[in-house]
């Protein structure tokens, strides 16, 4: 097969670089799922911890914590349960506030 040398990558005639073929042959679907889960875990845990810190610091903790849980809920069942519980608690608080006369 005819190839053109460009920097360190060799482009094949059919259009896909050889490094891409090697990358996709090494990375199967299971590895991609693991990498996605790690990325979601790191980002979700970071947002959740920032929200917990905002409980004592000035900031919108009651907005940030559910956002962190929603990110984690894309991968973990425990986070989905906590998010449902937080939604239920928020709706109960709002409904009780609406029932009280001013």
Buried (B, 14 or more C-beta within 10 A) or exposed (E): EEEEEEEEEEBBEEEEBEEEEEEEEEEEEEEEEEEEEEEBBEEBBEBBEBBBEBEEEEEEBEEBBBBBBBBBBEBBEEBBEBBEEBEEEEEEEEEEEEEEEE
